[in-house]
């Protein structure tokens, strides 16, 4: 009996220790996870001279180093003020953005006084990707509140897909069957005591489907900022076809024993331009075999071949083994950013650039101005969609986005939304240059000829009348004539 009681006591003590350990772990996690309250100022690209509108939002962050709080870029984008508070604590701490990466939706914050967090545990990352069908815990502050919320989910997919925040970038993601609600963004997802991802977006068309930014993307961001600046992602600049269909393999004379993908496009000005060619059959990348679906094995996980380029930086190289016209070839690509790619990304934290002249407002064409003005002119959209392939993709495309309602402008409404090509036969390549051309030509020429894509006839203004109407409208509207942010 005595032995039985001792055994029962030992089991009970073990149970208490296990429960206490779990509670201690939960409490330590709670201290490391913070609520982020943000006041934002948002510019209206449809009225670029207008003062910004103020709003706000809530997200989550967590401590990953001394005075280093990781969160999503979209949580703190356009921030005017950022406040951090710990779980179930009323005190708030003023924070600022130290680094922000809109292309991978991550940001690193620091607070003015770190004293109260000196003893708070730093969260660590799991070195390998979680396996499919494994469980994760997502922790954050969904829908606000002062207390954290914990939800569990299963990793249902590891894929390479679009990150909504920038509108154009694609990276590795973890899909889980746990809802990512407003306020959850920026919060950690755990397996055991290690972080396997950052909650960042949900799928509105499905219930309980959320996405996590996995550790390889996080680690790349943290490595990039080690030199004090964030440089962003390099681009391989190729598209490829998977070669699972027998007829396609037969057409390109690819043996059944060979696996790989066929290059369908090489982007002009991209890293692979002039090195890889359309029709090349890629079999290996950095010595790793490529499957017929474009996947490679990294640390036991199947990931798209792009993932190797994703983990590289400017100046790094990728080595390829390929078959070209029946011959085995080895090629090396030096990676760089894709010129002109920023044209297609959503812009945050910048006052919109514009030039206002005689009732006409011109803006650089980008994702913000395109969306704000709902531009739909076919010639403009064609130029926008093909600008990356142009001779100089770093030049600006300038659109006439607004025509002020005035007696002097009633006859030129048809030109609204068109792409500006020339002024007095001078090609326009930037907004600031447009300002210089208008200023110079209005002094030496009696008329200003604005030529637009899609229009056979130019818009013609009398220089003297245009200058008079310009000054009158500036006083009437009480606006500045221009703002250049580049």
FIGU-782076 format. One record per residue (C-alpha): residue number from 1; residue in one letter; x, y, z. Coordinates in steps of 0.02 Angstrom, whole numbers. Example, Ala and Ser with C-alpha at 12.3 -4.5 7.8 and 13.67 -1.06 7.14 Angstrom:
{site 1, A, {615, -225, 390}}
{site 2, S, {684, -53, 357}}
//
This chain:
{site 1, X, {0, 0, 0}}
{site 2, X, {139, 120, 44}}
{site 3, X, {226, 84, -122}}
{site 4, X, {61, 112, -215}}
{site 5, X, {35, 280, -128}}
{site 6, X, {212, 334, -171}}
{site 7, X, {183, 288, -354}}
{site 8, X, {19, 383, -358}}
{site 9, X, {103, 534, -276}}
{site 10, X, {242, 530, -404}}
{site 11, X, {116, 525, -546}}
{site 12, X, {20, 670, -470}}
{site 13, X, {178, 772, -446}}
{site 14, X, {227, 735, -626}}
{site 15, X, {57, 794, -685}}
{site 16, X, {74, 956, -585}}
{site 17, X, {248, 986, -657}}
{site 18, X, {183, 959, -835}}
{site 19, X, {37, 1079, -807}}
{site 20, X, {150, 1208, -725}}
{site 21, X, {275, 1192, -869}}
{site 22, X, {137, 1220, -997}}
{site 23, X, {72, 1371, -902}}
{site 24, X, {247, 1443, -887}}
{site 25, X, {274, 1419, -1074}}
{site 26, X, {108, 1504, -1112}}
{site 27, X, {149, 1649, -996}}
{site 28, X, {322, 1671, -1074}}
{site 29, X, {243, 1673, -1247}}
{site 30, X, {116, 1801, -1191}}
{site 31, X, {251, 1920, -1131}}
{site 32, X, {343, 1909, -1297}}
{site 33, X, {189, 1946, -1404}}
{site 34, X, {125, 2125, -1417}}
{site 35, X, {-24, 2218, -1484}}
{site 36, X, {16, 2354, -1610}}
{site 37, X, {-99, 2504, -1630}}
{site 38, X, {-67, 2613, -1780}}
{site 39, X, {-130, 2785, -1831}}
{site 40, X, {-108, 2808, -2019}}
{site 41, X, {-113, 2947, -2146}}
{site 42, X, {-168, 2893, -2319}}
{site 43, X, {-145, 2997, -2476}}
{site 44, X, {-279, 3007, -2609}}
{site 45, X, {-198, 2977, -2779}}
{site 46, X, {-356, 3039, -2866}}
{site 47, X, {-324, 3211, -2788}}
{site 48, X, {-136, 3210, -2763}}
{site 49, X, {-127, 3387, -2693}}
{site 50, X, {-254, 3350, -2555}}
{site 51, X, {-204, 3328, -2374}}
{site 52, X, {-195, 3146, -2316}}
{site 53, X, {-342, 3060, -2230}}
{site 54, X, {-316, 2990, -2057}}
{site 55, X, {-368, 2816, -2000}}
{site 56, X, {-300, 2673, -1895}}
{site 57, X, {-287, 2487, -1866}}
{site 58, X, {-227, 2350, -1749}}
{site 59, X, {-103, 2209, -1775}}
{site 60, X, {15, 2094, -1683}}
{site 61, X, {203, 2084, -1663}}
{site 62, X, {329, 1982, -1565}}
{site 63, X, {502, 2002, -1491}}
{site 64, X, {644, 1922, -1589}}
{site 65, X, {794, 2017, -1518}}
{site 66, X, {840, 2161, -1406}}
{site 67, X, {718, 2300, -1451}}
{site 68, X, {669, 2207, -1610}}
{site 69, X, {483, 2175, -1635}}
{site 70, X, {436, 2084, -1795}}
{site 71, X, {268, 2115, -1880}}
{site 72, X, {190, 2134, -2052}}
{site 73, X, {230, 2282, -2163}}
{site 74, X, {44, 2305, -2197}}
{site 75, X, {11, 2328, -2011}}
{site 76, X, {122, 2483, -2001}}
{site 77, X, {118, 2550, -2180}}
{site 78, X, {75, 2735, -2193}}
{site 79, X, {97, 2747, -2004}}
{site 80, X, {94, 2916, -1920}}
{site 81, X, {101, 2845, -1743}}
{site 82, X, {134, 2669, -1679}}
{site 83, X, {96, 2608, -1503}}
{site 84, X, {146, 2440, -1430}}
{site 85, X, {68, 2357, -1277}}
{site 86, X, {94, 2188, -1195}}
{site 87, X, {-38, 2057, -1160}}
{site 88, X, {-163, 2114, -1027}}
{site 89, X, {-59, 2270, -988}}
{site 90, X, {-129, 2447, -1005}}
{site 91, X, {38, 2535, -1028}}
{site 92, X, {80, 2582, -1207}}
{site 93, X, {250, 2613, -1283}}
{site 94, X, {288, 2726, -1430}}
{site 95, X, {371, 2631, -1572}}
{site 96, X, {446, 2671, -1741}}
{site 97, X, {485, 2575, -1898}}
{site 98, X, {668, 2528, -1909}}
{site 99, X, {655, 2424, -2069}}
{site 100, X, {509, 2387, -2183}}
{site 101, X, {497, 2268, -2332}}
{site 102, X, {338, 2290, -2433}}
{site 103, X, {389, 2154, -2556}}
{site 104, X, {381, 2018, -2422}}
{site 105, X, {261, 2106, -2301}}
{site 106, X, {378, 2113, -2152}}
{site 107, X, {434, 2254, -2038}}
{site 108, X, {547, 2273, -1887}}
{site 109, X, {497, 2396, -1751}}
{site 110, X, {587, 2468, -1600}}
{site 111, X, {520, 2562, -1450}}
{site 112, X, {588, 2719, -1368}}
{site 113, X, {614, 2640, -1197}}
{site 114, X, {650, 2453, -1195}}
{site 115, X, {678, 2442, -1006}}
{site 116, X, {516, 2350, -965}}
{site 117, X, {554, 2217, -1096}}
{site 118, X, {735, 2180, -1045}}
{site 119, X, {688, 2016, -961}}
{site 120, X, {555, 1963, -1087}}
{site 121, X, {602, 1802, -1180}}
{site 122, X, {654, 1818, -1362}}
{site 123, X, {560, 1701, -1479}}
{site 124, X, {664, 1587, -1591}}
{site 125, X, {632, 1515, -1763}}
{site 126, X, {623, 1334, -1819}}
{site 127, X, {758, 1298, -1946}}
{site 128, X, {656, 1182, -2058}}
{site 129, X, {486, 1204, -2139}}
{site 130, X, {342, 1117, -2050}}
{site 131, X, {279, 959, -2133}}
{site 132, X, {108, 945, -2213}}
{site 133, X, {-31, 893, -2095}}
{site 134, X, {67, 954, -1944}}
{site 135, X, {-15, 1068, -1814}}
{site 136, X, {26, 1251, -1783}}
{site 137, X, {-35, 1376, -1653}}
{site 138, X, {-71, 1552, -1716}}
{site 139, X, {-64, 1687, -1582}}
{site 140, X, {-121, 1866, -1596}}
{site 141, X, {-249, 2000, -1556}}
{site 142, X, {-391, 1967, -1679}}
{site 143, X, {-521, 2105, -1682}}
{site 144, X, {-424, 2203, -1550}}
{site 145, X, {-443, 2177, -1363}}
{site 146, X, {-307, 2174, -1230}}
{site 147, X, {-289, 1985, -1218}}
{site 148, X, {-210, 1868, -1344}}
{site 149, X, {-305, 1735, -1439}}
{site 150, X, {-236, 1563, -1483}}
{site 151, X, {-303, 1462, -1629}}
{site 152, X, {-243, 1294, -1694}}
{site 153, X, {-231, 1239, -1874}}
{site 154, X, {-157, 1109, -1990}}
{site 155, X, {-26, 1149, -2121}}
{site 156, X, {-122, 1103, -2279}}
{site 157, X, {-7, 1171, -2414}}
{site 158, X, {169, 1238, -2444}}
{site 159, X, {169, 1342, -2602}}
{site 160, X, {240, 1490, -2696}}
{site 161, X, {106, 1623, -2719}}
{site 162, X, {60, 1807, -2722}}
{site 163, X, {83, 1921, -2572}}
{site 164, X, {-66, 2040, -2574}}
{site 165, X, {21, 2187, -2490}}
{site 166, X, {134, 2236, -2636}}
{site 167, X, {12, 2173, -2767}}
{site 168, X, {145, 2092, -2874}}
{site 169, X, {275, 1995, -2772}}
{site 170, X, {264, 1807, -2748}}
{site 171, X, {355, 1707, -2615}}
{site 172, X, {344, 1546, -2516}}
{site 173, X, {189, 1528, -2405}}
{site 174, X, {116, 1407, -2279}}
{site 175, X, {-71, 1380, -2294}}
{site 176, X, {-161, 1330, -2133}}
{site 177, X, {-342, 1291, -2092}}
{site 178, X, {-347, 1425, -1959}}
{site 179, X, {-431, 1593, -1987}}
{site 180, X, {-317, 1746, -2001}}
{site 181, X, {-429, 1888, -1943}}
{site 182, X, {-395, 2076, -1932}}
{site 183, X, {-279, 2099, -1783}}
{site 184, X, {-196, 1928, -1807}}
{site 185, X, {-80, 2000, -1939}}
{site 186, X, {101, 2001, -1884}}
{site 187, X, {74, 1870, -1749}}
{site 188, X, {183, 1714, -1733}}
{site 189, X, {134, 1536, -1774}}
{site 190, X, {214, 1404, -1663}}
{site 191, X, {262, 1223, -1669}}
{site 192, X, {317, 1181, -1493}}
{site 193, X, {418, 1328, -1430}}
{site 194, X, {482, 1384, -1600}}
{site 195, X, {407, 1505, -1725}}
{site 196, X, {371, 1429, -1896}}
{site 197, X, {288, 1580, -1977}}
{site 198, X, {205, 1751, -1966}}
{site 199, X, {17, 1768, -1995}}
{site 200, X, {-13, 1889, -2137}}
{site 201, X, {-165, 1860, -2246}}
{site 202, X, {-324, 1758, -2261}}
{site 203, X, {-430, 1690, -2401}}
{site 204, X, {-596, 1784, -2408}}
{site 205, X, {-677, 1655, -2522}}
{site 206, X, {-652, 1512, -2398}}
{site 207, X, {-683, 1489, -2212}}
{site 208, X, {-538, 1453, -2094}}
{site 209, X, {-402, 1471, -2225}}
{site 210, X, {-253, 1578, -2180}}
{site 211, X, {-76, 1604, -2239}}
{site 212, X, {89, 1617, -2146}}
{site 213, X, {253, 1694, -2201}}
{site 214, X, {375, 1549, -2174}}
{site 215, X, {545, 1558, -2089}}
{site 216, X, {651, 1560, -2250}}
{site 217, X, {567, 1724, -2302}}
{site 218, X, {587, 1796, -2126}}
{site 219, X, {770, 1745, -2117}}
{site 220, X, {805, 1824, -2286}}
{site 221, X, {729, 1988, -2227}}
{site 222, X, {833, 1986, -2068}}
{site 223, X, {992, 1946, -2165}}
{site 224, X, {957, 2084, -2291}}
{site 225, X, {948, 2218, -2156}}
{site 226, X, {1109, 2168, -2070}}
{site 227, X, {1204, 2302, -2166}}
{site 228, X, {1083, 2438, -2110}}
{site 229, X, {973, 2446, -2266}}
{site 230, X, {841, 2338, -2347}}
{site 231, X, {883, 2307, -2529}}
{site 232, X, {741, 2191, -2579}}
{site 233, X, {725, 2036, -2684}}
{site 234, X, {824, 1990, -2837}}
{site 235, X, {734, 1916, -2987}}
{site 236, X, {788, 1771, -3096}}
{site 237, X, {677, 1841, -3234}}
{site 238, X, {617, 1682, -3319}}
{site 239, X, {453, 1590, -3344}}
{site 240, X, {444, 1404, -3379}}
{site 241, X, {328, 1264, -3433}}
{site 242, X, {312, 1103, -3336}}
{site 243, X, {342, 950, -3444}}
{site 244, X, {223, 818, -3380}}
{site 245, X, {133, 791, -3546}}
{site 246, X, {207, 656, -3657}}
{site 247, X, {164, 747, -3819}}
{site 248, X, {254, 904, -3762}}
{site 249, X, {408, 805, -3713}}
{site 250, X, {404, 716, -3880}}
{site 251, X, {392, 880, -3975}}
{site 252, X, {546, 952, -3886}}
{site 253, X, {639, 785, -3900}}
{site 254, X, {657, 760, -3713}}
{site 255, X, {694, 584, -3654}}
{site 256, X, {587, 498, -3523}}
{site 257, X, {741, 482, -3413}}
{site 258, X, {766, 671, -3411}}
{site 259, X, {674, 783, -3288}}
{site 260, X, {664, 972, -3289}}
{site 261, X, {569, 1120, -3359}}
{site 262, X, {567, 1215, -3523}}
{site 263, X, {601, 1403, -3521}}
{site 264, X, {453, 1490, -3602}}
{site 265, X, {512, 1669, -3577}}
{site 266, X, {668, 1765, -3527}}
{site 267, X, {629, 1939, -3464}}
{site 268, X, {725, 2080, -3551}}
{site 269, X, {842, 2171, -3429}}
{site 270, X, {822, 2026, -3306}}
{site 271, X, {963, 1930, -3224}}
{site 272, X, {954, 1787, -3350}}
{site 273, X, {941, 1899, -3505}}
{site 274, X, {1076, 1850, -3631}}
{site 275, X, {1124, 1694, -3532}}
{site 276, X, {971, 1581, -3531}}
{site 277, X, {862, 1568, -3686}}
{site 278, X, {683, 1526, -3729}}
{site 279, X, {678, 1340, -3767}}
{site 280, X, {817, 1294, -3646}}
{site 281, X, {779, 1135, -3549}}
{site 282, X, {834, 1163, -3369}}
{site 283, X, {883, 1003, -3279}}
{site 284, X, {977, 1064, -3124}}
{site 285, X, {994, 1224, -3023}}
{site 286, X, {1146, 1240, -2908}}
{site 287, X, {1171, 1053, -2930}}
{site 288, X, {994, 1009, -2873}}
{site 289, X, {885, 910, -2994}}
{site 290, X, {728, 996, -3057}}
{site 291, X, {567, 894, -3070}}
{site 292, X, {452, 900, -3221}}
{site 293, X, {337, 1014, -3120}}
{site 294, X, {475, 1139, -3078}}
{site 295, X, {505, 1084, -2899}}
{site 296, X, {669, 1048, -2809}}
{site 297, X, {708, 968, -2642}}
{site 298, X, {774, 1085, -2505}}
{site 299, X, {805, 1009, -2334}}
{site 300, X, {679, 874, -2369}}
{site 301, X, {542, 993, -2430}}
{site 302, X, {482, 1006, -2610}}
{site 303, X, {484, 1191, -2660}}
{site 304, X, {475, 1283, -2828}}
{site 305, X, {644, 1311, -2910}}
{site 306, X, {618, 1498, -2890}}
{site 307, X, {648, 1472, -2704}}
{site 308, X, {836, 1457, -2730}}
{site 309, X, {838, 1630, -2812}}
{site 310, X, {726, 1694, -2672}}
{site 311, X, {859, 1657, -2543}}
{site 312, X, {996, 1747, -2639}}
{site 313, X, {1051, 1930, -2640}}
{site 314, X, {1115, 2055, -2766}}
{site 315, X, {1276, 1991, -2844}}
{site 316, X, {1249, 1810, -2793}}
{site 317, X, {1257, 1678, -2929}}
{site 318, X, {1148, 1531, -2981}}
{site 319, X, {1221, 1389, -3082}}
{site 320, X, {1115, 1294, -3209}}
{site 321, X, {1134, 1132, -3302}}
{site 322, X, {1031, 1136, -3461}}
{site 323, X, {1007, 1059, -3631}}
{site 324, X, {1007, 1177, -3779}}
{site 325, X, {985, 1109, -3956}}
{site 326, X, {1032, 936, -3895}}
{site 327, X, {1192, 990, -3808}}
{site 328, X, {1228, 989, -3621}}
{site 329, X, {1275, 1166, -3564}}
{site 330, X, {1324, 1241, -3397}}
{site 331, X, {1276, 1423, -3365}}
{site 332, X, {1296, 1545, -3221}}
{site 333, X, {1176, 1688, -3187}}
{site 334, X, {1222, 1838, -3078}}
{site 335, X, {1065, 1894, -2988}}
{site 336, X, {1001, 2073, -2978}}
{site 337, X, {838, 2165, -2954}}
{site 338, X, {725, 2178, -3105}}
{site 339, X, {731, 2356, -3173}}
{site 340, X, {564, 2446, -3179}}
{site 341, X, {474, 2319, -3069}}
{site 342, X, {425, 2453, -2942}}
{site 343, X, {305, 2523, -3072}}
{site 344, X, {188, 2378, -3037}}
{site 345, X, {196, 2378, -2847}}
{site 346, X, {78, 2467, -2729}}
{site 347, X, {165, 2620, -2655}}
{site 348, X, {155, 2655, -2468}}
{site 349, X, {209, 2801, -2361}}
{site 350, X, {242, 2920, -2506}}
{site 351, X, {153, 3079, -2551}}
{site 352, X, {94, 3061, -2732}}
{site 353, X, {191, 3157, -2862}}
{site 354, X, {96, 3269, -2984}}
{site 355, X, {113, 3418, -3099}}
{site 356, X, {-33, 3539, -3121}}
{site 357, X, {-32, 3656, -3270}}
{site 358, X, {-177, 3759, -3336}}
{site 359, X, {-308, 3641, -3265}}
{site 360, X, {-216, 3483, -3321}}
{site 361, X, {-147, 3364, -3189}}
{site 362, X, {-10, 3243, -3240}}
{site 363, X, {49, 3097, -3134}}
{site 364, X, {175, 2956, -3154}}
{site 365, X, {85, 2797, -3203}}
{site 366, X, {96, 2666, -3066}}
{site 367, X, {-18, 2544, -2977}}
{site 368, X, {-83, 2680, -2860}}
{site 369, X, {-129, 2808, -2993}}
{site 370, X, {-196, 2673, -3110}}
{site 371, X, {-315, 2610, -2975}}
{site 372, X, {-364, 2780, -2905}}
{site 373, X, {-415, 2850, -3074}}
{site 374, X, {-481, 2685, -3145}}
{site 375, X, {-379, 2714, -3301}}
{site 376, X, {-436, 2606, -3445}}
{site 377, X, {-370, 2683, -3607}}
{site 378, X, {-308, 2534, -3712}}
{site 379, X, {-150, 2624, -3772}}
{site 380, X, {-105, 2673, -3594}}
{site 381, X, {-134, 2498, -3525}}
{site 382, X, {-33, 2420, -3664}}
{site 383, X, {114, 2535, -3629}}
{site 384, X, {99, 2501, -3442}}
{site 385, X, {93, 2312, -3462}}
{site 386, X, {242, 2309, -3580}}
{site 387, X, {352, 2440, -3497}}
{site 388, X, {466, 2308, -3420}}
{site 389, X, {509, 2253, -3597}}
{site 390, X, {544, 2429, -3661}}
{site 391, X, {718, 2493, -3699}}
{site 392, X, {726, 2590, -3536}}
{site 393, X, {605, 2522, -3405}}
{site 394, X, {668, 2645, -3273}}
{site 395, X, {591, 2795, -3362}}
{site 396, X, {422, 2857, -3301}}
{site 397, X, {260, 2843, -3396}}
{site 398, X, {160, 3004, -3376}}
{site 399, X, {-30, 3007, -3386}}
{site 400, X, {-155, 3150, -3391}}
{site 401, X, {-257, 3096, -3240}}
{site 402, X, {-365, 3248, -3202}}
{site 403, X, {-440, 3394, -3297}}
{site 404, X, {-507, 3533, -3188}}
{site 405, X, {-682, 3591, -3233}}
{site 406, X, {-657, 3764, -3305}}
{site 407, X, {-706, 3864, -3460}}
{site 408, X, {-528, 3848, -3522}}
{site 409, X, {-533, 3657, -3516}}
{site 410, X, {-709, 3609, -3574}}
{site 411, X, {-648, 3566, -3749}}
{site 412, X, {-508, 3446, -3696}}
{site 413, X, {-602, 3322, -3586}}
{site 414, X, {-574, 3180, -3711}}
{site 415, X, {-389, 3176, -3669}}
{site 416, X, {-417, 3127, -3487}}
{site 417, X, {-336, 2961, -3444}}
{site 418, X, {-218, 2961, -3593}}
{site 419, X, {-32, 2928, -3594}}
{site 420, X, {76, 3080, -3633}}
{site 421, X, {210, 3051, -3765}}
{site 422, X, {284, 3219, -3819}}
{site 423, X, {273, 3405, -3788}}
{site 424, X, {326, 3509, -3939}}
{site 425, X, {409, 3352, -4010}}
{site 426, X, {512, 3325, -3853}}
{site 427, X, {491, 3149, -3782}}
{site 428, X, {432, 3149, -3602}}
{site 429, X, {524, 3026, -3489}}
{site 430, X, {487, 3092, -3314}}
{site 431, X, {372, 3209, -3221}}
{site 432, X, {510, 3329, -3172}}
{site 433, X, {569, 3337, -3353}}
{site 434, X, {390, 3375, -3407}}
{site 435, X, {391, 3526, -3291}}
{site 436, X, {554, 3588, -3366}}
{site 437, X, {491, 3566, -3544}}
{site 438, X, {328, 3660, -3511}}
{site 439, X, {423, 3802, -3426}}
{site 440, X, {551, 3817, -3566}}
{site 441, X, {434, 3794, -3714}}
{site 442, X, {303, 3915, -3649}}
{site 443, X, {438, 4050, -3655}}
{site 444, X, {507, 4015, -3828}}
{site 445, X, {355, 3947, -3920}}
{site 446, X, {185, 4025, -3951}}
{site 447, X, {97, 3858, -3930}}
{site 448, X, {117, 3699, -3828}}
{site 449, X, {79, 3537, -3921}}
{site 450, X, {40, 3388, -3806}}
{site 451, X, {41, 3223, -3900}}
{site 452, X, {-47, 3074, -3821}}
{site 453, X, {-47, 2890, -3861}}
{site 454, X, {-204, 2838, -3954}}
{site 455, X, {-241, 3014, -4021}}
{site 456, X, {-200, 3067, -4198}}
{site 457, X, {-215, 3252, -4157}}
{site 458, X, {-119, 3341, -4019}}
{site 459, X, {-191, 3446, -3879}}
{site 460, X, {-137, 3624, -3922}}
{site 461, X, {-130, 3766, -3796}}
{site 462, X, {-90, 3948, -3832}}
{site 463, X, {63, 3979, -3721}}
{site 464, X, {11, 4154, -3664}}
{site 465, X, {-169, 4106, -3626}}
{site 466, X, {-115, 3946, -3542}}
{site 467, X, {3, 4038, -3423}}
{site 468, X, {-132, 4162, -3376}}
{site 469, X, {-262, 4026, -3345}}
{site 470, X, {-133, 3927, -3248}}
{site 471, X, {-102, 4067, -3123}}
{site 472, X, {-289, 4101, -3108}}
{site 473, X, {-329, 3918, -3071}}
{site 474, X, {-190, 3901, -2943}}
{site 475, X, {-264, 4047, -2845}}
{site 476, X, {-441, 3982, -2866}}
{site 477, X, {-399, 3807, -2805}}
{site 478, X, {-265, 3860, -2680}}
{site 479, X, {-148, 3717, -2728}}
{site 480, X, {37, 3700, -2763}}
{site 481, X, {79, 3681, -2949}}
{site 482, X, {183, 3524, -2926}}
{site 483, X, {260, 3395, -2810}}
{site 484, X, {402, 3284, -2867}}
{site 485, X, {454, 3138, -2755}}
{site 486, X, {595, 3076, -2864}}
//
